[in-house]
Amino acid sequence: MNKVLTKAEEQVMQTLWKLERAGLKAVTDSMPDPKPHTSTVATILKILSEKGFIHVEPIGRMHFYSPAISKEEYSGKRIEGIAYSYFDGSFNQVISHMVKSKNVSIEDLELLIAQLKGKK
């Protein structure tokens, strides 16, 4: 899945990732203030379903929604997309940029190195 979420879709997905499975009212109630109107959330959930980001489970007159993609899977694909779009696919350049902008500490880099060594 290489589709990108809009800002509004991402807000709904963030809520759904936290809730794991919920109806429309629970999703709307769990969103940060200012909360969007219920009909807006319903429209976004319909779009997310059409895009394949969520599963819809009808039970009686209610619908329950759950993520079809994990937050980790989506964020990983987004990071890869950013690396290819803005850094010619070089994760070295991504990390170098993060170091230069002081968004990565030495401890973070040491943890990364340890994780990479553990993969070998």
PyRosetta script that sets phi, psi and omega in degrees:
from pyrosetta import init, pose_from_sequence

init()
pose = pose_from_sequence("MNKVLTKAEEQVMQTLWKLERAGLKAVTDSMPDPKPHTSTVATILKILSEKGFIHVEPIGRMHFYSPAISKEEYSGKRIEGIAYSYFDGSFNQVISHMVKSKNVSIEDLELLIAQLKGKK")
pose.set_psi(1, 112.9)
pose.set_omega(1, 178.9)
pose.set_phi(2, -115.6)
pose.set_psi(2, 29.8)
pose.set_omega(2, 175.2)
pose.set_phi(3, -84.7)
pose.set_psi(3, 149.4)
pose.set_omega(3, -179.3)
pose.set_phi(4, -110.0)
pose.set_psi(4, 139.5)
pose.set_omega(4, 177.3)
pose.set_phi(5, -80.6)
pose.set_psi(5, 141.8)
pose.set_omega(5, 170.0)
pose.set_phi(6, -73.6)
pose.set_psi(6, 170.9)
pose.set_omega(6, -179.9)
pose.set_phi(7, -60.0)
pose.set_psi(7, -44.5)
pose.set_omega(7, -179.9)
pose.set_phi(8, -65.4)
pose.set_psi(8, -41.8)
pose.set_omega(8, 178.3)
pose.set_phi(9, -63.7)
pose.set_psi(9, -40.0)
pose.set_omega(9, 179.8)
pose.set_phi(10, -64.5)
pose.set_psi(10, -37.8)
pose.set_omega(10, 177.6)
pose.set_phi(11, -61.8)
pose.set_psi(11, -42.2)
pose.set_omega(11, 178.9)
pose.set_phi(12, -67.5)
pose.set_psi(12, -42.5)
pose.set_omega(12, 178.8)
pose.set_phi(13, -63.1)
pose.set_psi(13, -40.9)
pose.set_omega(13, 178.2)
pose.set_phi(14, -56.9)
pose.set_psi(14, -43.1)
pose.set_omega(14, 179.3)
pose.set_phi(15, -65.5)
pose.set_psi(15, -45.1)
pose.set_omega(15, -178.6)
pose.set_phi(16, -67.4)
pose.set_psi(16, -35.2)
pose.set_omega(16, 176.2)
pose.set_phi(17, -62.0)
pose.set_psi(17, -36.9)
pose.set_omega(17, 178.1)
pose.set_phi(18, -70.6)
pose.set_psi(18, -42.7)
pose.set_omega(18, -175.8)
pose.set_phi(19, -78.8)
pose.set_psi(19, -28.3)
pose.set_omega(19, -178.3)
pose.set_phi(20, 73.8)
pose.set_psi(20, -43.4)
pose.set_omega(20, 177.2)
pose.set_phi(21, -156.2)
pose.set_psi(21, 127.4)
pose.set_omega(21, -176.4)
pose.set_phi(22, -161.0)
pose.set_psi(22, 159.6)
pose.set_omega(22, 173.3)
pose.set_phi(23, -87.2)
pose.set_psi(23, 172.8)
pose.set_omega(23, -177.3)
pose.set_phi(24, -55.3)
pose.set_psi(24, -47.6)
pose.set_omega(24, -177.1)
pose.set_phi(25, -62.7)
pose.set_psi(25, -42.8)
pose.set_omega(25, 179.9)
pose.set_phi(26, -64.6)
pose.set_psi(26, -39.8)
pose.set_omega(26, 178.3)
pose.set_phi(27, -62.8)
pose.set_psi(27, -49.9)
pose.set_omega(27, -178.8)
pose.set_phi(28, -60.6)
pose.set_psi(28, -46.8)
pose.set_omega(28, -178.6)
pose.set_phi(29, -63.4)
pose.set_psi(29, -28.3)
pose.set_omega(29, -177.2)
pose.set_phi(30, -87.7)
pose.set_psi(30, -5.6)
pose.set_omega(30, -179.0)
pose.set_phi(31, -76.9)
pose.set_psi(31, 152.0)
pose.set_omega(31, -179.5)
pose.set_phi(32, -68.9)
pose.set_psi(32, 156.7)
pose.set_omega(32, 176.8)
pose.set_phi(33, -74.7)
pose.set_psi(33, 146.4)
pose.set_omega(33, -5.5)
pose.set_phi(34, -74.4)
pose.set_psi(34, 127.6)
pose.set_omega(34, -177.1)
pose.set_phi(35, -69.2)
pose.set_psi(35, 137.3)
pose.set_omega(35, 175.5)
pose.set_phi(36, -71.5)
pose.set_psi(36, 161.6)
pose.set_omega(36, 177.7)
pose.set_phi(37, -66.5)
pose.set_psi(37, 147.7)
pose.set_omega(37, -179.0)
pose.set_phi(38, -55.1)
pose.set_psi(38, -39.7)
pose.set_omega(38, -179.4)
pose.set_phi(39, -66.0)
pose.set_psi(39, -32.4)
pose.set_omega(39, 176.6)
pose.set_phi(40, -65.8)
pose.set_psi(40, -45.4)
pose.set_omega(40, 179.3)
pose.set_phi(41, -64.0)
pose.set_psi(41, -40.6)
pose.set_omega(41, 178.6)
pose.set_phi(42, -60.6)
pose.set_psi(42, -42.0)
pose.set_omega(42, 178.5)
pose.set_phi(43, -63.8)
pose.set_psi(43, -43.7)
pose.set_omega(43, 179.8)
pose.set_phi(44, -64.3)
pose.set_psi(44, -40.6)
pose.set_omega(44, 177.9)
pose.set_phi(45, -62.7)
pose.set_psi(45, -38.6)
pose.set_omega(45, 177.5)
pose.set_phi(46, -62.9)
pose.set_psi(46, -44.7)
pose.set_omega(46, 178.9)
pose.set_phi(47, -63.2)
pose.set_psi(47, -44.0)
pose.set_omega(47, 179.7)
pose.set_phi(48, -61.7)
pose.set_psi(48, -37.0)
pose.set_omega(48, 176.8)
pose.set_phi(49, -65.9)
pose.set_psi(49, -44.4)
pose.set_omega(49, 179.4)
pose.set_phi(50, -63.9)
pose.set_psi(50, -33.8)
pose.set_omega(50, 178.7)
pose.set_phi(51, -79.6)
pose.set_psi(51, -10.6)
pose.set_omega(51, 179.2)
pose.set_phi(52, 87.5)
pose.set_psi(52, 13.0)
pose.set_omega(52, -179.2)
pose.set_phi(53, -82.6)
pose.set_psi(53, -23.5)
pose.set_omega(53, -177.9)
pose.set_phi(54, -134.6)
pose.set_psi(54, 158.2)
pose.set_omega(54, 172.2)
pose.set_phi(55, -100.5)
pose.set_psi(55, 143.5)
pose.set_omega(55, 176.3)
pose.set_phi(56, -116.5)
pose.set_psi(56, 127.3)
pose.set_omega(56, -179.3)
pose.set_phi(57, -118.8)
pose.set_psi(57, 102.8)
pose.set_omega(57, 178.3)
pose.set_phi(58, -77.0)
pose.set_psi(58, 129.7)
pose.set_omega(58, 175.5)
pose.set_phi(59, -131.6)
pose.set_psi(59, 106.8)
pose.set_omega(59, -174.7)
pose.set_phi(60, 63.2)
pose.set_psi(60, -128.3)
pose.set_omega(60, 179.1)
pose.set_phi(61, -90.8)
pose.set_psi(61, -3.4)
pose.set_omega(61, -178.5)
pose.set_phi(62, -100.0)
pose.set_psi(62, 158.7)
pose.set_omega(62, 173.2)
pose.set_phi(63, -123.4)
pose.set_psi(63, 137.5)
pose.set_omega(63, 175.9)
pose.set_phi(64, -114.6)
pose.set_psi(64, 139.9)
pose.set_omega(64, -173.9)
pose.set_phi(65, -117.1)
pose.set_psi(65, 140.9)
pose.set_omega(65, 175.9)
pose.set_phi(66, -144.2)
pose.set_psi(66, 150.3)
pose.set_omega(66, -179.2)
pose.set_phi(67, -64.5)
pose.set_psi(67, 138.7)
pose.set_omega(67, 174.2)
pose.set_phi(68, -95.4)
pose.set_psi(68, -11.0)
pose.set_omega(68, 179.5)
pose.set_phi(69, -136.1)
pose.set_psi(69, 138.2)
pose.set_omega(69, -179.3)
pose.set_phi(70, -75.8)
pose.set_psi(70, 158.0)
pose.set_omega(70, 177.2)
pose.set_phi(71, -60.4)
pose.set_psi(71, -39.8)
pose.set_omega(71, -179.1)
pose.set_phi(72, -64.8)
pose.set_psi(72, -43.0)
pose.set_omega(72, 180.0)
pose.set_phi(73, -64.7)
pose.set_psi(73, -44.9)
pose.set_omega(73, -179.3)
pose.set_phi(74, -65.1)
pose.set_psi(74, -47.5)
pose.set_omega(74, -177.4)
pose.set_phi(75, -64.1)
pose.set_psi(75, -36.5)
pose.set_omega(75, 177.2)
pose.set_phi(76, -62.0)
pose.set_psi(76, -44.0)
pose.set_omega(76, 178.9)
pose.set_phi(77, -66.2)
pose.set_psi(77, -36.5)
pose.set_omega(77, 178.5)
pose.set_phi(78, -66.4)
pose.set_psi(78, -42.2)
pose.set_omega(78, 179.1)
pose.set_phi(79, -63.3)
pose.set_psi(79, -43.2)
pose.set_omega(79, 177.1)
pose.set_phi(80, -60.2)
pose.set_psi(80, -42.5)
pose.set_omega(80, 179.1)
pose.set_phi(81, -61.7)
pose.set_psi(81, -42.2)
pose.set_omega(81, 178.4)
pose.set_phi(82, -65.4)
pose.set_psi(82, -42.3)
pose.set_omega(82, 179.0)
pose.set_phi(83, -59.6)
pose.set_psi(83, -43.5)
pose.set_omega(83, -178.6)
pose.set_phi(84, -74.3)
pose.set_psi(84, -35.7)
pose.set_omega(84, -178.0)
pose.set_phi(85, -75.5)
pose.set_psi(85, -37.7)
pose.set_omega(85, -171.7)
pose.set_phi(86, -113.2)
pose.set_psi(86, -15.8)
pose.set_omega(86, -175.0)
pose.set_phi(87, -129.5)
pose.set_psi(87, 26.2)
pose.set_omega(87, 178.8)
pose.set_phi(88, 52.3)
pose.set_psi(88, 31.7)
pose.set_omega(88, 178.3)
pose.set_phi(89, 77.2)
pose.set_psi(89, 6.8)
pose.set_omega(89, -176.7)
pose.set_phi(90, -93.9)
pose.set_psi(90, 109.7)
pose.set_omega(90, 176.4)
pose.set_phi(91, -70.5)
pose.set_psi(91, -24.8)
pose.set_omega(91, 173.7)
pose.set_phi(92, -59.4)
pose.set_psi(92, -43.9)
pose.set_omega(92, 178.8)
pose.set_phi(93, -67.0)
pose.set_psi(93, -35.9)
pose.set_omega(93, 178.1)
pose.set_phi(94, -62.0)
pose.set_psi(94, -49.6)
pose.set_omega(94, -178.3)
pose.set_phi(95, -66.3)
pose.set_psi(95, -40.2)
pose.set_omega(95, 177.7)
pose.set_phi(96, -59.8)
pose.set_psi(96, -42.3)
pose.set_omega(96, 177.2)
pose.set_phi(97, -61.8)
pose.set_psi(97, -43.6)
pose.set_omega(97, -179.6)
pose.set_phi(98, -63.7)
pose.set_psi(98, -38.5)
pose.set_omega(98, 178.7)
pose.set_phi(99, -65.7)
pose.set_psi(99, -46.7)
pose.set_omega(99, -179.1)
pose.set_phi(100, -61.8)
pose.set_psi(100, -35.4)
pose.set_omega(100, -179.5)
pose.set_phi(101, -88.7)
pose.set_psi(101, 8.2)
pose.set_omega(101, 176.4)
pose.set_phi(102, 61.2)
pose.set_psi(102, 32.2)
pose.set_omega(102, 176.7)
pose.set_phi(103, -95.5)
pose.set_psi(103, -4.1)
pose.set_omega(103, 179.7)
pose.set_phi(104, -130.5)
pose.set_psi(104, 130.0)
pose.set_omega(104, 179.4)
pose.set_phi(105, -94.1)
pose.set_psi(105, 169.1)
pose.set_omega(105, 176.0)
pose.set_phi(106, -60.7)
pose.set_psi(106, -39.2)
pose.set_omega(106, 178.5)
pose.set_phi(107, -61.8)
pose.set_psi(107, -41.0)
pose.set_omega(107, 177.2)
pose.set_phi(108, -61.1)
pose.set_psi(108, -44.5)
pose.set_omega(108, -179.7)
pose.set_phi(109, -65.2)
pose.set_psi(109, -39.9)
pose.set_omega(109, 178.3)
pose.set_phi(110, -63.8)
pose.set_psi(110, -39.4)
pose.set_omega(110, 177.2)
pose.set_phi(111, -64.5)
pose.set_psi(111, -41.9)
pose.set_omega(111, 177.0)
pose.set_phi(112, -59.8)
pose.set_psi(112, -45.1)
pose.set_omega(112, 179.7)
pose.set_phi(113, -62.4)
pose.set_psi(113, -42.9)
pose.set_omega(113, 178.9)
pose.set_phi(114, -63.0)
pose.set_psi(114, -39.8)
pose.set_omega(114, 178.0)
pose.set_phi(115, -65.9)
pose.set_psi(115, -40.6)
pose.set_omega(115, 178.6)
pose.set_phi(116, -65.2)
pose.set_psi(116, -41.4)
pose.set_omega(116, 178.5)
pose.set_phi(117, -65.3)
pose.set_psi(117, -34.2)
pose.set_omega(117, 178.7)
pose.set_phi(118, -67.9)
pose.set_psi(118, -23.2)
pose.set_omega(118, -179.7)
pose.set_phi(119, -76.7)
pose.set_psi(119, -23.2)
pose.set_omega(119, -175.5)
pose.set_phi(120, -75.7)
pose.dump_pdb("model.pdb")
